[in-house]
Amino acid sequence: MSIDREQVQKVAHLARLQLTPDEETQFTTQLNDILDYFEQLSELDTSQVEPTTRAIDTVNVTRVDQLQSTAVREQILDCAPDRDGEFFRVPQILND
């Protein structure tokens, strides 16, 4: 499989990129090099390799969420730049 300059121009257009002729040539070469590398990888026997989403095993350290009441509610609300009773007042972000 090979990518030509016309395909690079089409992708650039879809991505709303303006490429110079030199960049088009550069990206055409680079993308073809990437495809050549994938062709090399496809020659490997991976039938004994289990699918994975990461190259190394990782585990997230998480905690159980527990609802807790706090006695500092007034202190937190007092730090708000604008307050409306028990609520923070924030600028409107949607139009009417």
ABEGO torsion letter per residue (X at the ends): XBBBAAAAAAAAAAAGBBBBAAAAAAAAAAAAAAAAAAAAAAABBAAABBBBABABBBBBBBBBBBBBBBAAAAAAAAABABBBEABBBBBBABBX
